[in-house]
Amino acid sequence: MKVKIITNNYSVNKYSVERGYDTTFLSCSSPKVLRFSRDLILCGWRLAADPLAGYISRYNPYHTVLLQENHCKDIVTKDILRLEEAANHLESPNSPKEIDEKTKRDYCYLDYSIATSTMMGLFRNLRYL
């Protein structure tokens, strides 16, 4: 099964490209990564993993989403809504936006750590399908 990785994290991009994974690097905000992923779902992909979905209560400038090829071609509405609601939350005026460099590095590593461990689990499971 084909997997596509969408990220704005240069560390995740380097990791996934070195392993030959289908990766799209976007130089943009987290909400735009989520909306780009949503648009791919509308084009026939499905959400495989959104590792930071549970972490949207705090703003993170880095976000990685993993999509899977959708063989049945049924659009999963809840996946689209999940990504759109997360993007809206991150853009809301109530969402704090930490911008100092140390915090950005910490968030970069957090996204990298969660995304790469999710990739390892996902690709390991796909070998057994």
Rosetta blueprint (number, residue, H / E / L):
1 M L
2 K L
3 V E
4 K E
5 I E
6 I E
7 T E
8 N L
9 N L
10 Y H
11 S H
12 V H
13 N H
14 K H
15 Y H
16 S H
17 V H
18 E H
19 R L
20 G L
21 Y L
22 D E
23 T E
24 T E
25 F E
26 L L
27 S L
28 C L
29 S L
30 S H
31 P H
32 K H
33 V H
34 L H
35 R H
36 F H
37 S H
38 R H
39 D H
40 L H
41 I H
42 L H
43 C L
44 G L
45 W E
46 R E
47 L E
48 A E
49 A E
50 D L
51 P L
52 L L
53 A H
54 G H
55 Y H
56 I L
57 S L
58 R L
59 Y L
60 N L
61 P L
62 Y L
63 H L
64 T E
65 V E
66 L E
67 L E
68 Q E
69 E E
70 N L
71 H L
72 C L
73 K L
74 D L
75 I L
76 V L
77 T H
78 K H
79 D H
80 I H
81 L H
82 R H
83 L H
84 E H
85 E H
86 A H
87 A H
88 N H
89 H H
90 L H
91 E H
92 S L
93 P L
94 N L
95 S L
96 P L
97 K L
98 E L
99 I L
100 D L
101 E H
102 K H
103 T H
104 K H
105 R H
106 D H
107 Y H
108 C H
109 Y H
110 L H
111 D H
112 Y H
113 S H
114 I H
115 A H
116 T H
117 S H
118 T H
119 M H
120 M H
121 G H
122 L H
123 F H
124 R H
125 N H
126 L H
127 R H
128 Y L
129 L L
